[in-house]
Amino acid sequence: MCDYSLHATATRPAKIADKLVTTSFISSSTRGFAAVEEPGVAVCLLPGTEVVFDREAEYDHIFGRLLPSRCKLGSNVARFRQVNLGDPNAHHDALEFPNGRTVLVTRLRPGQHATVIQLPAGQRSTTEEPVSDTAATRRGITA
């Protein structure tokens, strides 16, 4: 999903292997993901989407200038999720890291590169052929 504050920004859904960059959008006071080749278009992630950053992910921390290590999230892999759903005026888009830390997407440092490595179940590409019994038999797949 794309956070409520991106309603004035062009958006598109994420795809597997999308190359993303964390960015601030001109029409919004928030940050999010944009495709590297489409910097003005917000890429919307669904809950359960997994991304891998080129380096250890970082976010803006209140003491970041004094303690730069406090800005590091301890991993370069994260799963997208939504938080604060009961508050319509709060940011909802977040990343959860393997160490249990959850950070709002809007707090990620701009300029970080990431790749979509997995979409949530049920988000298969429409170009994939559904595997029917007949198709499975042609491919040599048996139950």
HELIX and SHEET records of a PDB file:
HELIX    1   1 TYR A    4  LEU A    6  5                                   3    
HELIX    2   2 PRO A   68  CYS A   71  5                                   4    
HELIX    3   3 VAL A  105  ARG A  107  5                                   3    
HELIX    4   4 ASP A  133  ARG A  138  1                                   6    
SHEET    1   A 9 THR A  11  PRO A  13  0                                        
SHEET    2   A 9 GLU A  38  CYS A  44  1                                        
SHEET    3   A 9 ARG A  31  ALA A  35 -1                                        
SHEET    4   A 9 LYS A  19  SER A  24 -1                                        
SHEET    5   A 9 HIS A 113  GLN A 118 -1                                        
SHEET    6   A 9 GLU A  50  PHE A  53 -1                                        
SHEET    7   A 9 VAL A  77  GLN A  82 -1                                        
SHEET    8   A 9 ASP A  93  GLU A  96 -1                                        
SHEET    9   A 9 THR A 102  LEU A 104 -1                                        
END                                                                             
